[in-house]
Amino acid sequence: MIIDKTIVALDQMSLDEIDHFLSRPENTIEFVKIGLELFVKYGPDLVHKIYRDYKKKIFLDLKLHDIPITVERAIHSLKNLPINFLTIHLSGGEEMLRHAVKEARVSLPNSKILGVSFLTSLEEKDLNELFNIKNSSEAFLRLFQMANLTEIDGVICSPHEIGLVKMHFPKLLVVTPGIRFSDEIRLNATQDQKRVASPQEAIKLGADYLVIGRSLTKASDLSMRIKELSIPIGIF
Ligand code: C5P
């Protein structure tokens, strides 16, 4: 079922709202994402609380990006946090990735390390201005190629790049944000997401996990959305 591959992003929520959302009986999603905003505000206590009170798996989306030793030390500071996924920026370079993964294997043995490619907020025009990149597929491919040379577990990418990763680097896990339900896509209710797909489309393209935020946290009918995600994958 898609729900087993769904990670719900707890963005822009207060502690009370998080408690309310995670306590809803129909909310059977087992994996949550905590981003920079919540982590900077509440720190490791929030991670421990969500793990202790709700027994959720946790994706800590910090998108670390600094010189290799600083990223390594930052990961060391997260030692033994109950997390399952942690993000770093692929553009930090191969040495940074190697330092990060090596430290994570010791300090966070239960966590997979995932590399973020280009931020979705960057458009082709920005990539061109910043890096003189004319063809974004080639730029993505170069980043994924470098990631593949390290022991990193997987990458974060939009639905548009899933095929590229799966074709060239099948051993990398693919975690995909930019998900909207089909009716939202039809109504153009995609907010600031630029490259979107429905949960079914993203799974068909080969995504291993989906990150869904507002379509769930702000859903007018959460049980209906949960039902939509609970159809066995073979059926569509
Ligand atoms: O849009 P939604 O609320 O589903 O966002 C889920 C996740 O997608 C966010 O936590 C963020 O990491 C990512 N995102 C993105 N590009 C955007 C907006 C959100 O990659 N434009």
Residues whose N, C-alpha, C, O or C-beta is under 5 A from the ligand:
A	BS01	C5P	A9 D11 T120 P177 G178 I179 D192 Q193 K194 V211 I212 G213 R214 S215
